[in-house]
Amino acid sequence: MAFERDKLLYEVSKLYYEDKMTQEKVAKQMGLSRQRVQRFLDAARKEGIVQIHLVNPMSSCRKLEEKLEQHFKLTKAIVIPCGIKTEEIIRKNIGKAAAIYLEKSIHDNDIIGIGWGRTVYEIINYFNPNKKIPITAVPLIGGIGQMSADFQVNELVKKFAEKAGGTFIPFYVPALVDTDEIINVLFSDTNIGKVAKLWGKVNIAVIGIGGPLSKDSYIPTSYYNEADIDLLKKEESAGDILSYFLCQNGKLCTSQLSKKVMGISPELLRKIKRVVAVAGSLRKKDAIFSALEGKFIDVLVTDDNVAKSILKNKLYNFHNELY
């Protein structure tokens, strides 16, 4: 009798869980009432004939986070499971996670420097603290005209400050100029000079990480011509932070392009107490790895595919150094 009962529990469970039948269809096929089917399914779970295992994707991400923190000496890593999602969805999920992190970690009187980019833009969209925080927010780089909202850095910073209930300090200059002489002239202006001095007091920076520059990049060729792109390819540029291009080893490329940037210097960026970098998708894995190797980042928010890739790269390099 017990064997026949177990067999019945198995057959009902197989139709329901494996063949994806509704309880009504199982009842009709087995000649049972729907109530009896429900009781059989409950019994099958209690007696171990049916075993349901839940896998929390965040638990595996926590392991990745701990490894990133350990191998790259990070204050914190936040890894988002992405599966096969599009870059747009990955950006939104990373932006949301970073916004939540900032809501919990910024405090009264913090001076927050903000960069640009599509993922930073998503942070601003999702950022919604439940109380007013009297912070000061300032751009870390100038703006780019004729571009979408995610590169209008003054608007991004203004919106962030308004949501926090803090103060916005504008930086009305272009991000890229033709020569370093122009940079010197602009920084000699009193108002622009005040922003540059404020960078030395920033204790939290929020930046994106750009991928390899190409003719199909999001930044238009009016800012980087074909000669610039060819030069960066020759120097094996992996990507950029605030328009400063990094080589694979995390050092700044020797390109003359760095002299065109109207923004915080890489040296000063490294001195900021907490630099929160947001970037995802495998297209940017080398750029993210380079920024980590260059010690520019204290908090990284990325996706699990990138986390696995850069950890593999880190361990590979470490193994090669040993032998």
NORLINMO-V358597 format. One record per backbone hydrogen bond with DSSP energy under -0.5 kcal/mol. CO is the residue of the C=O (numbers start at 1). NH is the residue of the N-H. E is the energy in kcal/mol with one decimal. If there is no record, write none. Layout:
BEGIN
[[CO;NH;E] [CO;NH;E]]
END
This chain:
BEGIN
[[1;5;-2.2] [2;6;-2.6] [3;7;-2.4] [4;8;-1.9] [5;9;-2.5] [6;10;-2.4] [7;11;-2.5] [8;12;-2.4] [9;13;-2.2] [10;14;-2.8] [11;15;-2.0] [12;16;-1.9] [13;17;-3.3] [13;18;-0.6] [14;18;-1.5] [14;19;-2.2] [15;21;-2.4] [22;26;-2.4] [23;27;-2.4] [24;28;-2.0] [25;29;-2.5] [26;30;-2.5] [27;31;-1.1] [27;32;-2.6] [33;37;-1.9] [34;38;-2.2] [35;39;-2.0] [36;40;-2.6] [37;41;-2.4] [38;42;-2.2] [39;43;-2.4] [40;44;-2.5] [41;45;-1.7] [42;46;-2.2] [43;47;-2.4] [44;49;-1.4] [44;50;-2.1] [45;48;-0.9] [49;51;-0.5] [51;53;-0.5] [52;54;-0.5] [54;56;-0.6] [55;57;-0.8] [56;59;-1.4] [56;60;-0.9] [57;61;-1.6] [58;62;-2.0] [59;63;-1.4] [60;64;-1.7] [61;65;-2.9] [62;66;-2.5] [63;67;-2.0] [64;68;-2.6] [65;69;-2.6] [66;70;-2.1] [67;71;-2.9] [68;72;-2.2] [69;73;-0.6] [69;74;-0.9] [76;300;-1.8] [78;302;-2.3] [80;304;-2.0] [82;85;-2.0] [86;90;-2.5] [87;91;-2.7] [88;92;-2.0] [89;93;-2.6] [90;94;-2.6] [91;95;-2.9] [92;96;-2.5] [93;97;-2.2] [94;98;-2.5] [95;99;-2.2] [96;100;-2.2] [97;101;-2.1] [98;102;-2.5] [99;103;-2.6] [100;104;-1.4] [101;105;-1.4] [102;106;-2.2] [107;110;-1.9] [110;112;-0.6] [110;136;-2.4] [111;113;-0.5] [111;203;-2.0] [111;204;-1.5] [112;138;-2.5] [113;206;-2.6] [114;140;-2.1] [117;121;-2.2] [118;122;-1.3] [119;123;-1.6] [120;124;-2.0] [121;125;-1.8] [122;126;-2.1] [123;127;-2.2] [133;135;-2.5] [134;109;-2.0] [135;167;-2.9] [136;112;-3.3] [137;169;-2.5] [138;114;-2.1] [140;264;-2.7] [143;175;-2.3] [144;147;-0.6] [148;151;-2.0] [149;152;-1.5] [150;117;-2.6] [151;144;-1.1] [151;153;-1.5] [152;155;-0.7] [152;156;-2.0] [153;157;-2.6] [154;158;-2.3] [155;159;-2.3] [156;160;-2.1] [157;161;-2.6] [158;162;-2.4] [159;163;-2.2] [160;164;-2.0] [161;165;-1.6] [161;166;-2.9] [164;133;-4.1] [167;137;-3.1] [168;170;-0.6] [169;139;-0.8] [171;173;-1.9] [173;143;-2.3] [175;262;-3.2] [179;183;-1.2] [180;184;-2.1] [181;185;-2.0] [182;186;-2.6] [183;187;-2.6] [184;188;-0.9] [185;188;-0.5] [186;189;-1.5] [189;193;-2.7] [190;194;-1.7] [191;195;-1.2] [192;196;-1.9] [193;197;-2.1] [194;198;-1.8] [195;199;-1.5] [196;200;-0.6] [197;200;-0.8] [198;201;-2.1] [198;202;-0.6] [199;202;-1.0] [203;274;-1.0] [204;113;-2.7] [205;207;-0.5] [205;276;-3.7] [206;115;-2.9] [207;278;-2.3] [210;240;-1.6] [214;217;-1.7] [220;223;-1.8] [220;224;-1.0] [225;229;-2.1] [226;230;-2.6] [227;231;-2.1] [228;232;-2.3] [229;233;-2.1] [230;234;-2.1] [231;235;-2.0] [232;237;-2.7] [233;236;-1.2] [236;248;-0.6] [239;246;-2.8] [240;210;-2.9] [241;244;-1.9] [243;245;-0.6] [244;241;-2.0] [245;253;-2.5] [246;238;-3.2] [246;239;-0.9] [247;250;-2.1] [251;247;-3.3] [255;258;-1.0] [256;259;-1.3] [257;260;-2.0] [258;261;-1.1] [260;177;-2.4] [261;263;-1.0] [262;142;-2.0] [265;269;-2.3] [266;270;-2.0] [267;271;-0.8] [268;272;-0.6] [269;272;-1.2] [274;205;-2.6] [274;276;-0.7] [275;277;-0.7] [275;298;-2.4] [275;299;-2.5] [276;207;-2.7] [277;301;-2.4] [278;209;-0.8] [281;284;-2.1] [282;285;-1.4] [284;288;-2.6] [285;289;-2.5] [286;290;-2.3] [287;291;-2.1] [288;292;-2.0] [289;293;-2.7] [290;294;-2.0] [291;296;-2.1] [292;295;-1.6] [298;75;-2.0] [298;76;-1.7] [299;277;-3.1] [300;78;-3.0] [300;302;-0.5] [301;279;-2.0] [302;80;-2.5] [303;307;-2.3] [304;308;-2.4] [305;309;-1.9] [306;310;-2.8] [307;311;-1.9] [308;312;-2.0] [309;313;-2.0] [310;314;-2.3] [311;315;-2.6] [312;316;-2.1] [313;317;-2.3] [314;318;-2.3] [315;319;-2.4] [316;320;-2.1] [317;321;-1.9] [318;322;-1.4] [319;323;-1.1]]
END
